[in-house]
Amino acid sequence: MALARALGTILLIFTWTCTVEAQEVPVPQLTPGSERKPASAPSNPAQPAPPQTVALTVAKGAPLQVALDQEIRVKKVGQPVHARIVEPVYAFDHIVVPVGSEIIGEVTKIEEISGGKRTLAALNADFTPRRRIEVGFHELVLADGRRFQLHTSVTPGSGQVIELVTAANEKEKKNAVRDMASEKTKQAKQQAHQEWDNAMKQLKTPGKIRRLERYGEAQLPVHRQYIPAGTVYFAELEDALDFGSEAMTAPMASSIGSELPEGSVVHARLVTPLSSATAHKGQDVEAVLSQPLMDGERLILPQGSRLKGTVKQAQPARRMKKNGQLRIAFSELVPPDGIEQKVVATLEGVQAGKDANVKLDSEGGAEATTSKSRYLGTALSLGLAMMSVGDRDRGRVGGGQDGAGSGAAGGLGGFKLVGMVMGAVVRSRAFGTTMGAYGAAVSVYSHFIARGREVEFPKNTAMQIGIGTRAAGVTPAAPAPSESAALIDLDTRPK
């Protein structure tokens, strides 16, 4: 009996203990939040992590590509200048400064002409020689009315009318995959041309009649100086521009750095200025993506990703009009996360000055050719020199003196309008012949004997580069130039 009573007591105590422990389980509505341990809050796996944000900032040193939207007659320092953005400015994957945005500046410097240059120009019938004009930009106005005060410096090499040159299409394709990639590349180039043409339409570029008027005015001894509409400048920011931030979603983060789609073409700007006169083999070359690479809605490469390469060949210009040569190759891609990957790349397009005569072939090689107008100019100078000799019999008929026509022709060949007037007034066969021979010699020397043109790629030169990944562990056997690197082959020897 005592044993049964002891067992009952033990069972009762055990039951009471379990009941108390069950009542002590923490329940939110019973336990104040201040009494809980801080570590207990994130223990809920259903609670999402706070989203990562990306700053939409245009970094210090980023270039704004702007073009004058109207012709400017140069008058004085401080003269206002008005331009438009002709290439969109991105921050990460967002357009923060669209094409057409206004940018306001002023003439900051007008170059002084030395006495020697002024004398040579006067001898060539030019009493108002062209001076170098520097401009600066200090305010950005977006379409929504927002204004940003700027501090900028214009990149050397700016201040010229440029055009977009794209590579020729390939004539033969090797397989279906390459056909699809080539078609995608072709579409990208056509889109780039369309975007460039649309950007130029917002500028009041002069027509043929106005250009002829300006050319004729420039031939006069005294003339005004203009900066034509469409002149392009690269204004580098000296202070960053802040446009807020955006949330980095999980799909966006996972797509960055993924495999590059076939036929991808990126918009990039040259960070390293290059010249065939100073570049050397093995020199490092770098470019930065000015626009993100998208695959539909997926972000593959954000703006700011970098391409690295080297100079493969550099040949300065030489006498006998042998132009300079440059060959560079991009072989590494560096996304913002800093993980490098090997790539194959070809140059598909480049922005260059209209006077540079740059031409790209189907394999991405670029060539700066010499204008064929040199033959016409030289033939004209030789013709004027022959006219200056005149007809001896015609001189005798005139009473021993040469006609004014042959002397004027010789003077025109030598020193343009001044020489023509002096040749007509002096009426001397010796003077006309000397001036004509001088003009012909200068023409032949400058067009066929003098040093050729250097190949110049200033900082911020805009390029379109076709890129793809290189298979890991695979070493191509003797690849063609278009399949091994982005080759910029600037063999500028005259044809």
Helices and strands as residue ranges (DSSP letters): H 2-23, G 33-35, G 38-43, E 52-58, E 63-68, E 72-73, E 80-85, E 89-91, E 94-97, E 102-110, H 115-123, E 133-141, E 147-149, E 152-154, E 160-166, H 176-201, H 208-218, E 226-227, E 231-237, E 241-248, H 250-255, E 264-270, E 274-275, E 284-289, E 293-295, E 298-301, E 306-315, E 325-334, E 341-353, G 354-356, E 358-360, E 366-368, H 373-389, H 392-397, H 404-426, H 429-444, I 445-449, E 456-457, E 462-469, H 481-484
